Amino acid sequence: MRKVLIANRGEIARRIIRTCRAMGIATVAVYSEADRNLPFVREADEAVEIGPPPVPHSYLNVEAILAAAREKGADAIHPGYGLLSENEAFARRVLDERLIFIGPSPEVIGKMGDKLTARRIMEQAGVPVVPGTAEAVSEADEAAERAAQIGYPIMLKASAGGGGIGMQICRDEAELRQAFQTARNRAKAYFGSDAMYMEKYVERPRHIEVQIAADRHGKVIHLLERECSIQRRHQKVVEESPSPFLDDAARQRLFQAAVKAAEAVGYTGVGTVEFIVDSQKNFYFLEMNTRLQVEHPVTEEMTGIDLVALQLEIADGKPLSLRQQDVRPLRHAVELRIYAEDPVTFLPSPGTITLYQPPCMEGVRIDDGVETGAQVTPFYDPMIAKLIASGATRGEALQRAREALRAYLITGIKTNIPFLQKVLEDEKFLQGDYTTWFVQERAAKPER
Amino acid sequence: MKQVKTNMAGTVSKVLVRTGDQVRAGQDVIVLESMKMEVPIAADAAGKVAEVKVKAGDFVNDGDVLLIVE
């Protein structure tokens, strides 16, 4: 592998460039008209403009991206996260072009991208899944009947959904009937498929995931867990590891289930198995993310292992040099996602950043995609940066995170920094006693 | 005559009312999409929709007038 095209933008494009550079691999950035002046475009060795700002015309424009790869002579494509990263058809097109796709096979992406198929595979492999429907549900009457068997509250989900879109909690039959058609229409509009499924809604769960890595020679290892329960609109805001909730026995069970899940599907590359964990530490498979995770730096800072380097080596066909016993939690790490949004209502806040000054501190890593003068446009995800703090103990990591947030200067747009400060000062958070309900119960006013 | 304005930039994903419709104060009239999120915009006063200034797919900036209620 000599030249990698990065089919992504912002902070994750820069992150991938950093490791490529360290490994002596050249990089090609692709960018939309709206992103022309962002740092990732300048930092790549070469860059190709691929279209107008809306994602269907640029970052989801498969043919324009492949044309850029041909033009620049790239031999591999890194999809980052989001966008085309979990798109089976794209992975297939990349392979058809005789390029390396930095990720698992198209078949695996397809299987794990369809929640019902993923669920079936996990059930067969003996990985616990949340009680729910094994087949798509198409009628409200059928949904009501099935929901009565599963027991309320239930979560209604779009089979092809992601990022929290198309999910709805229903506490009784009336709510289910009311929500069903709307959720279905929405799923059709967003994902092109109105297949819906339902599962038991676990009250006040924790969201804990396991990082795994698998080479193309049959070796699978895990790289410990990440606790991701602090979420707003079903999107993660704060992640940390080790989880303050798990004990060693529960942790080992979780790791074994994650490795089993990766083996069951024939996974290759780095990936993440997401679980929900109830108050009794029972856990259930939620989904598998077949790509680099936004919060991967938590694992990197905790273990000292470069996950992008692992991705590149695995994609290049090299066997994993890392042994399971080499993976250890050396530090506690916490990641805070900085979003361009109102810190109280969480509504998007696009605009021009008039001053951008990230903190520079011991034990603090910043992965960002913007700079002073950068335009934060309404076309893309509101996340502009990630602050990752680590320390010998959880207390030290959180202390550094607090200091770093205080020193972080971003003007011209609203950011969620005041919200993150509130989280870091919350008594329950400090005790490690929090669930996915934390934001709505303790840290925020109701959303509109 | 009241203007319903947007307080953020984004793309109009849905127009929920038509000229001549009666709207209540607080009723959602337009849905904007920005940064992968759908944000409903509500009328701040009751009245009859005199003019709808945007259609689905239009791009609007912070402060743009979306519709006029009288």
Interface residues (C-beta under 8 A of the other chain):
Chain A: P54 G163 R233 A340 E341 L347 P348 S349 P350 G351 T377 P378 F379 Y380 D381 P382 R448
Chain B: M8 A9 G10 T11 S34 M35 K36 M37 V39 P40 D62
